[in-house]
Structure formats: structure tokens, C-alpha cells
Amino acid sequence: MKIPDLKYDSHGLIPAIVQDAANNEVLMMAYMNRESLETTMETGYTHFWSRSRSKFWKKGESSGHVQLVKTILYDCDKDTLLIRVEQRGPGACHTGHRSCFYTDISGREVADAVFSADNVYGKK
């Protein structure tokens, strides 16, 4: 499958919003470069580019909580992706929450953790 002519930023990245295909919950937002998008399309599992680690990574490579891709969409400006997935494992967030969006604007956590980040990733 050919990748459309998308608009990447000056670092060669495009934001990717990851959404649960079954219930539409937004799980996370990460960045992709062309290589990670190609790998995602080839394997059927999400892969991203980590800006903080300057590293290519497969979602779930440490935790086993992988994301099986159901659909990849892009917006009207071709500068943002929406990836609809089947989340395998209890959560998508490295903090132990199902979604990375678990804190409201006042700083209050509105969702409980669904797994122990310390048990999965080790204590830091």
C-alpha cells in the first residue's frame, strides 16, 4: 500500500492520535516518521518515533501491551494521523493507566491506573 503525500513537520514527524476502535476512547498521542508509519502498515502494530529518546519504538515492546491497527486515517490538511486500534493488554500509558489522558485541567486524576507501571517497567 502506498503512503499518501502527508505533511511532516521540519523534523520529519507527524502527530498520531491513537484511539480504541471499539469504544472511541483516545488512548495516546505520539509522533511518527515515515519509517515508523511504513513499519506500522507492514506489521499491523503501532510503531512510533520517540522525540525524547531519539529512537524508533514499537508500542508494547517493553510491556507487551501492543496495539493491533484496525484503521489509519489522516485529516483534511494531511498533517495529523488518527490510528484506530485494538489495545491488547490493560493499558496504553506507561504510567499504568489505560489512556494517557487521565488528568483533568485542574490536575486531578479522573481515572485509576489499570496496571502497575513498577511491575511492568521496573522502578525508576
Secondary structure, DSSP 8 states (H G I E B T S, - for coil): ---------TTS-EEEEEEETTT--EEEEEEE-HHHHHHHHHHSB-EEEETTTTEEEETTTTTS--EEEEEEEE-TTS--EEEEEEE-SS-SSTTS-SSS--B-TTS-B-S--SS-HHHHH---
